[in-house]
Amino acid sequence: MYADEGIGVDSDPAVFRPIPGDPITGEPVPDALRQRVYRAGLSVTALVRSVDNWRRHAADRLGIGLSEFRALSRISSEASMTPKQLAEALDLTTGTVTALIDRLENAGYVRRSAHPNDRRSLQVELTPAGAEVMRQAFDDFQVPILAAFKDLPADPAELPARDVMNSVTEAFRVHGRR
């Protein structure tokens, strides 16, 4: 099944269409390749939308906003970050990130501490409670992937990547409703 055949991507040709040519070289792209790229693009779009939906539900379960969840996710991928690094990673202003960190600190998920190499700067790190909620969130994130992989052959080479993506996408959609 292709992403535009029930996964939830709007395949209106006025919006989603096969790429007309190679935008880098300007050369034409064979129709069969254009169609494969188009279907892969729809599949990836559907997967991203499903994961975004999962993230919104995860944030709701924690009682925080999506921006706060994204911040916790970014901080958890590093030992610590400066507010400026976090702002750049989230594409937010430093003022917005200051308020976001305040909310996460008040919730007990992060703490500010002196930067070890720059006394003019602070760093933000997860508290034990923040690390635990992110561990649990990642465990929950793996549930739909596990569900999808249980239904796939043991050798992923037996399936096109599109089928694997569509299976994972559908599992996220189902899991996101719980």
Rosetta silent file (secondary structure, phi, psi, omega in degrees, C-alpha in Angstrom):
SEQUENCE: MYADEGIGVDSDPAVFRPIPGDPITGEPVPDALRQRVYRAGLSVTALVRSVDNWRRHAADRLGIGLSEFRALSRISSEASMTPKQLAEALDLTTGTVTALIDRLENAGYVRRSAHPNDRRSLQVELTPAGAEVMRQAFDDFQVPILAAFKDLPADPAELPARDVMNSVTEAFRVHGRR
SCORE:     score description
SCORE:     0.000 S_00000001
   1 L     0.000  135.230  176.571    0.000    0.000    0.000 S_00000001
   2 L   -86.417  159.557 -178.560    1.293    3.455   -0.868 S_00000001
   3 L   -58.648  -33.603 -178.051    1.110    6.357    1.536 S_00000001
   4 L   -84.075    5.552  178.014   -1.539    8.050   -0.576 S_00000001
   5 L  -111.633   51.945  172.919   -3.707    4.920   -0.438 S_00000001
   6 L   116.448   -4.709 -179.930   -4.989    5.199    3.098 S_00000001
   7 L   -81.450  -20.354  174.823   -2.048    6.359    5.224 S_00000001
   8 L   115.221    5.741  177.307   -3.432    9.871    5.432 S_00000001
   9 L   -87.336  128.857  176.464   -1.348   11.978    3.067 S_00000001
  10 L   -70.906  118.294 -177.122   -3.395   14.297    0.922 S_00000001
  11 L  -105.143   30.751  175.444   -2.340   13.435   -2.601 S_00000001
  12 L   -55.349  120.561 -176.485   -4.116   16.319   -4.318 S_00000001
  13 L   -62.949  -16.494  175.839   -2.054   16.820   -7.490 S_00000001
  14 L   -73.433  -20.523 -178.619   -2.265   20.589   -7.035 S_00000001
  15 L  -109.918  -54.376 -178.502   -0.246   20.139   -3.836 S_00000001
  16 L  -107.148  122.953 -179.748    1.568   16.805   -4.089 S_00000001
  17 L  -149.019  158.469  175.205    2.922   15.806   -7.491 S_00000001
  18 L   -62.462  143.087 -179.618    5.878   13.923   -8.899 S_00000001
  19 L   -60.217  132.962 -174.959    8.950   16.107   -9.182 S_00000001
  20 L   -72.483  -25.206 -178.692    9.101   17.503  -12.754 S_00000001
  21 L  -172.929  177.791  179.100   12.887   17.169  -13.081 S_00000001
  22 L   -76.839  111.963 -176.321   16.169   17.186  -11.196 S_00000001
  23 L   -69.105  -16.850 -178.911   16.279   20.622   -9.511 S_00000001
  24 L   -85.332  -46.940 -176.586   20.064   20.409   -9.085 S_00000001
  25 L   -95.950  -20.210 -176.572   21.103   19.468  -12.618 S_00000001
  26 L    80.045    1.033 -178.492   18.020   20.654  -14.484 S_00000001
  27 L   -82.535  153.273  176.571   17.947   17.349  -16.346 S_00000001
  28 L   -67.110  154.587  178.153   14.747   15.387  -16.908 S_00000001
  29 L  -113.979  131.549  178.539   14.024   12.438  -14.635 S_00000001
  30 L   -55.525  143.358 -174.810   12.683    9.191  -16.125 S_00000001
  31 H   -56.687  -41.366 -179.494    8.995    8.741  -15.351 S_00000001
  32 H   -61.382  -41.376  178.246    9.478    5.468  -13.442 S_00000001
  33 H   -67.885  -41.383  178.029   12.025    7.153  -11.143 S_00000001
  34 H   -57.301  -43.188 -179.556    9.775   10.213  -10.753 S_00000001
  35 H   -66.858  -39.739  178.284    6.927    7.943   -9.617 S_00000001
  36 H   -65.398  -42.262  178.642    9.158    6.070   -7.127 S_00000001
  37 H   -64.300  -41.410  178.825   10.434    9.365   -5.695 S_00000001
  38 H   -60.329  -50.321 -179.250    6.856   10.667   -5.489 S_00000001
  39 H   -64.619  -38.713  176.647    5.599    7.581   -3.621 S_00000001
  40 H   -64.311  -40.933  177.653    8.626    7.642   -1.302 S_00000001
  41 H   -61.014  -41.692  176.901    7.968   11.330   -0.608 S_00000001
  42 H   -64.394  -40.834  179.650    4.355   10.559    0.288 S_00000001
  43 H   -64.499  -45.434  179.795    5.479    7.707    2.567 S_00000001
  44 H   -64.378  -41.916  177.914    8.057    9.841    4.358 S_00000001
  45 H   -59.338  -44.184  179.226    5.518   12.670    4.739 S_00000001
  46 H   -64.115  -40.841  178.886    3.009   10.255    6.268 S_00000001
  47 H   -63.544  -45.524 -179.977    5.650    8.868    8.649 S_00000001
  48 H   -61.162  -43.474  178.680    6.685   12.361    9.769 S_00000001
  49 H   -62.383  -40.583  179.388    3.045   13.320   10.357 S_00000001
  50 H   -65.634  -42.409  178.110    2.458   10.152   12.378 S_00000001
  51 H   -66.629  -40.852  176.149    5.547   10.753   14.519 S_00000001
  52 H   -58.877  -42.365  178.466    4.534   14.406   15.009 S_00000001
  53 H   -63.529  -41.950  177.231    1.112   13.223   16.166 S_00000001
  54 H   -59.847  -43.942 -179.102    2.761   10.754   18.557 S_00000001
  55 H   -62.460  -38.806  177.440    4.925   13.575   19.971 S_00000001
  56 H   -62.201  -43.208  178.807    1.840   15.745   20.583 S_00000001
  57 H   -65.465  -40.121  178.299    0.204   12.881   22.489 S_00000001
  58 H   -61.793  -43.962  177.935    3.414   12.244   24.468 S_00000001
  59 H   -62.007  -43.956  178.770    3.575   15.927   25.449 S_00000001
  60 H   -59.151  -42.763 -179.868   -0.108   15.866   26.448 S_00000001
  61 H   -62.148  -30.870  178.581    0.496   12.814   28.654 S_00000001
  62 H   -85.343   -9.757 -178.514    3.268   14.735   30.446 S_00000001
  63 L    75.383   27.437  178.709    1.083   17.816   30.782 S_00000001
  64 L  -126.063  168.249  178.517    3.499   19.970   28.773 S_00000001
  65 L   -82.491  168.231  179.939    3.400   21.639   25.391 S_00000001
  66 H   -62.526  -38.753  178.210    4.980   20.320   22.218 S_00000001
  67 H   -62.564  -40.373  177.750    7.775   22.912   22.396 S_00000001
  68 H   -65.249  -40.397  178.784    8.640   21.767   25.915 S_00000001
  69 H   -64.133  -43.287  177.457    8.634   18.130   24.775 S_00000001
  70 H   -60.573  -39.798  178.887   10.909   19.002   21.850 S_00000001
  71 H   -64.411  -46.155  178.076   13.228   20.811   24.266 S_00000001
  72 H   -59.358  -40.179  179.321   13.374   17.824   26.624 S_00000001
  73 H   -62.676  -44.637  179.910   14.111   15.587   23.665 S_00000001
  74 H   -66.196  -44.775 -179.749   16.970   17.820   22.498 S_00000001
  75 H   -63.415  -37.400 -178.537   18.429   18.198   25.987 S_00000001
  76 H   -68.905  -18.472  178.710   18.227   14.433   26.520 S_00000001
  77 L   -84.939   -6.216  179.160   20.344   13.869   23.412 S_00000001
  78 L  -126.162  162.087  173.518   23.184   15.918   24.978 S_00000001
  79 L   -68.167  -40.079  176.887   24.711   15.889   28.445 S_00000001
  80 L  -164.119  165.318  178.625   23.714   19.552   28.705 S_00000001
  81 E  -142.626  151.149  170.468   23.061   22.561   26.488 S_00000001
  82 L   -80.007  157.323  175.457   23.293   26.283   26.863 S_00000001
  83 H   -55.553  -37.597  179.441   20.024   28.162   26.423 S_00000001
  84 H   -64.581  -43.084  177.378   21.457   29.631   23.212 S_00000001
  85 H   -61.596  -41.038  178.769   22.254   26.152   21.828 S_00000001
  86 H   -64.817  -42.856  177.991   18.747   25.019   22.718 S_00000001
  87 H   -59.158  -44.564  178.993   17.223   28.073   21.032 S_00000001
  88 H   -64.447  -41.882 -178.653   19.218   27.347   17.863 S_00000001
  89 H   -65.289  -33.546 -178.184   18.282   23.647   17.930 S_00000001
  90 H   -95.814   -3.914 -176.940   14.579   24.453   18.299 S_00000001
  91 L    57.525   48.031  177.724   14.647   27.472   15.981 S_00000001
  92 L  -123.841  163.571  176.163   13.260   29.695   18.744 S_00000001
  93 L   -76.129  158.793  178.179   14.391   33.017   20.142 S_00000001
  94 H   -64.735  -32.969  176.612   16.477   33.064   23.296 S_00000001
  95 H   -63.926  -42.746  178.027   13.671   34.935   25.054 S_00000001
  96 H   -63.779  -41.392 -179.074   11.182   32.229   24.169 S_00000001
  97 H   -67.776  -33.918  176.649   13.610   29.550   25.330 S_00000001
  98 H   -59.460  -46.346  178.416   14.149   31.329   28.656 S_00000001
  99 H   -65.914  -39.053  179.103   10.409   31.105   29.367 S_00000001
 100 H   -62.830  -45.653  178.267   10.327   27.505   28.115 S_00000001
 101 H   -62.755  -39.672  176.656   13.208   26.544   30.444 S_00000001
 102 H   -56.510  -45.848 -179.661   11.396   28.286   33.328 S_00000001
 103 H   -63.969  -42.934  179.614    8.329   26.103   32.698 S_00000001
 104 H   -68.057  -34.863  177.732   10.411   22.920   32.489 S_00000001
 105 H   -68.069  -42.323  178.400   12.335   23.888   35.628 S_00000001
 106 H   -64.809  -30.196  177.688    9.082   24.552   37.511 S_00000001
 107 L   -79.489  -10.007  178.391    7.815   21.128   36.394 S_00000001
 108 L    86.453   14.298 -176.518   11.002   19.563   37.808 S_00000001
 109 L   -93.343  -25.060  179.493   12.298   18.252   34.454 S_00000001
 110 E  -136.113  163.939  172.277   15.399   20.445   33.998 S_00000001
 111 E  -138.712  150.451  173.812   17.811   22.495   36.065 S_00000001
 112 E   -95.399  143.430  175.317   20.104   25.362   35.242 S_00000001
 113 E  -145.990  163.628  179.555   23.683   25.195   36.408 S_00000001
 114 E   -64.510  139.996  176.830   26.867   27.154   35.889 S_00000001
 115 L   -70.629  132.672 -175.379   28.662   26.338   32.662 S_00000001
 116 L   -67.792  -23.289 -175.926   31.912   24.518   33.539 S_00000001
 117 L  -113.515   -7.217 -176.121   34.019   26.408   30.964 S_00000001
 118 L  -142.348  100.121 -174.971   32.315   29.783   30.696 S_00000001
 119 L   -68.972   -8.937  175.844   31.302   31.522   33.903 S_00000001
 120 L   -84.217   -9.118 -172.430   29.196   34.016   31.908 S_00000001
 121 L  -119.314  159.689  174.247   26.955   31.226   30.680 S_00000001
 122 E  -111.143  162.658  169.533   24.508   28.696   32.068 S_00000001
 123 E  -127.349  154.735  179.624   23.791   25.171   30.965 S_00000001
 124 E  -115.986  133.662  179.103   20.531   23.297   31.088 S_00000001
 125 E  -139.893  158.086  177.554   20.411   19.615   31.955 S_00000001
 126 E   -70.652  143.468  169.530   17.759   17.052   32.737 S_00000001
 127 L   -82.404  170.898  173.898   16.953   16.342   36.351 S_00000001
 128 H   -55.421  -37.920  178.177   16.515   12.690   37.361 S_00000001
 129 H   -65.886  -40.532  178.000   12.757   13.207   36.904 S_00000001
 130 H   -64.824  -41.812  177.825   13.337   14.676   33.428 S_00000001
 131 H   -63.416  -39.027 -179.282   15.610   11.782   32.481 S_00000001
 132 H   -66.757  -43.419 -179.857   12.996    9.299   33.690 S_00000001
 133 H   -67.047  -33.718  177.902   10.134   10.849   31.683 S_00000001
 134 H   -73.106  -35.099  173.625   12.322   10.910   28.565 S_00000001
 135 H   -60.585  -45.735  179.775   13.343    7.265   29.148 S_00000001
 136 H   -65.068  -40.030  178.801    9.658    6.384   29.425 S_00000001
 137 H   -62.402  -40.955  179.799    8.829    8.473   26.336 S_00000001
 138 H   -69.629  -36.688  174.121   11.493    6.631   24.320 S_00000001
 139 H   -59.027  -46.767  178.815   10.186    3.289   25.586 S_00000001
 140 H   -62.840  -35.897  179.633    6.705    4.365   24.449 S_00000001
 141 H   -62.602  -33.575 -177.819    8.151    5.547   21.117 S_00000001
 142 H   -78.032  -16.686 -177.895    9.490    2.065   20.462 S_00000001
 143 H   -59.166  -51.671  179.268    6.101    0.366   21.027 S_00000001
 144 H   -66.305  -30.790  178.112    4.650    1.134   17.564 S_00000001
 145 H   -66.844  -42.799  176.170    7.992    0.283   15.947 S_00000001
 146 H   -59.742  -45.768  179.919    7.950   -3.074   17.745 S_00000001
 147 H   -59.741  -42.154  179.954    4.365   -3.652   16.620 S_00000001
 148 H   -66.563  -43.899 -176.008    5.302   -2.876   13.020 S_00000001
 149 H   -71.407  -25.798  176.415    8.404   -5.043   13.024 S_00000001
 150 H   -61.423  -31.740 -177.368    6.560   -8.021   14.513 S_00000001
 151 L   -90.870   -0.231 -178.660    4.500   -8.158   11.312 S_00000001
 152 L  -100.484  156.144  175.648    7.501   -7.842    8.974 S_00000001
 153 L   -60.751  154.633 -179.669    9.734  -10.635    7.705 S_00000001
 154 L   -61.390  -32.627  179.922   12.875  -11.292    9.756 S_00000001
 155 L  -100.040  105.265 -177.221   15.022  -10.204    6.806 S_00000001
 156 H   -61.570  -18.286  179.072   14.205   -6.561    5.991 S_00000001
 157 H   -66.668  -16.058  179.920   15.853   -7.020    2.578 S_00000001
 158 H   -74.598  -13.532 -176.874   12.763   -9.009    1.604 S_00000001
 159 L  -122.388  146.308  171.206   10.640   -5.846    1.615 S_00000001
 160 L   -65.631  149.073  179.567   10.934   -2.503   -0.120 S_00000001
 161 H   -55.936  -34.215  179.775   11.775    0.338    2.260 S_00000001
 162 H   -58.890  -41.832 -179.348    8.405    1.888    1.368 S_00000001
 163 H   -66.753  -39.138  177.268    6.588   -1.108    2.863 S_00000001
 164 H   -63.056  -47.280  179.489    8.645   -0.901    6.055 S_00000001
 165 H   -60.876  -43.905 -178.968    7.916    2.849    6.340 S_00000001
 166 H   -64.629  -37.146  178.159    4.217    2.333    5.695 S_00000001
 167 H   -65.727  -44.136  178.387    4.063   -0.416    8.324 S_00000001
 168 H   -65.805  -41.633  179.145    5.789    1.793   10.904 S_00000001
 169 H   -59.145  -48.229 -179.614    3.579    4.754    9.931 S_00000001
 170 H   -62.950  -39.535  178.565    0.404    2.734   10.411 S_00000001
 171 H   -63.135  -39.621  176.879    1.652    1.418   13.762 S_00000001
 172 H   -65.658  -39.013  178.450    2.268    5.006   14.934 S_00000001
 173 H   -61.905  -45.472 -179.419   -1.216    6.008   13.784 S_00000001
 174 H   -66.664  -46.611 -178.008   -2.802    3.128   15.727 S_00000001
 175 H   -65.028  -34.722 -179.179   -0.616    3.650   18.786 S_00000001
 176 H   -65.214  -20.640 -179.147   -1.271    7.409   18.734 S_00000001
 177 L   -83.343  -12.339 -175.991   -5.001    6.787   19.236 S_00000001
 178 L   -81.243    0.000    0.000   -4.432    4.940   22.541 S_00000001
